[in-house]
């Protein structure tokens, strides 16, 4: 039987949505989890809930746009549990708007969080993975990065497509069996991602879509668990998770 017992997993963006669901599911299946996000009180509360339910969990305040914060997350995980088996790059934002609105500030924010945040995670985790002889990088991407950009999603989709490209590059450079990579692309998931959308019309449209067809964050958490629980000689490269009714 495949198992998550004794896996040590750090998760960014763990203060809600997919990150929180992933932390709770993996801990429930025996993994030790370190929750990372900017909202310290929130991740501390989730970690406390997990511990009260018999799981192992810690919290680490992290801003993924700061490389030093990701290095601290990795070192905190290793100091507490002896190693880091998996880094789940989940933090992301989506302040969508038409390009014609020239919202350059939020374009930069998406590049910094979605792409640079993933690169910061890779840079922090790879040395630890190499030193211990194994490691698994899991990134939550998006179906928006698979099929081209819909209206208002050009920059967001570009950052997600870039993360997929980085993942594929890392995979081709990691065929010695030490580092595994998995890119998971969700469709409409019921999360608070719409809260990061500054355009009220776009925000309402996305919320309506999430309410109408969105599925639970637990669906993505189960995909993460499936990829992580595989034996060391098996790599699940990409998984797409979306509602059956999503076009």
C-alpha angles and dihedrals in degrees: 000000000000113000144185093207111136095006112141111213132181116197127193121206088030098146093093147338118027094356094053093044090050093049093050094046097046092046090049089055094051106272124130109234134198111201116211129189141119093258100081098180092051097051091044089055093049092047090050091051090052092050092048088055091055099264132122117248142150134180132227124183107232138172104198092208087068112077091201090058091057091048088052091050091054093045092046090052093048093045092051102040105018098248145011116243099174138021114197109201100203106141112114144145134206114195091168125193139146113279089237089069088067094217091173094162092062092041087060092045092055091048091049097047104031101037108016090041090057091047090050089053092050092049091051098044104040097070090051092046091050094046094051094040099241143049143151127222115201120183127189104222124163140246084241086075093054108057107029130270125308119208112297091012102082100111095035091051090046092055092048093047088050091054090053090051092050090050092052091049091051090048093054090049093048106059093124090089096248103102125039124192132202127182114197117193116197126197121202107347124173101248137125092259090117088065089073091058110102098189105086094207093052092043092054093046093051092045090052090051092048091049093047102045108359120127131211121283085236089076090065092042089057090052089053090050091049092053095043097047094058117111117264095262093057123080122189099203104185137004127183116204119186141140114280089236096051113112 
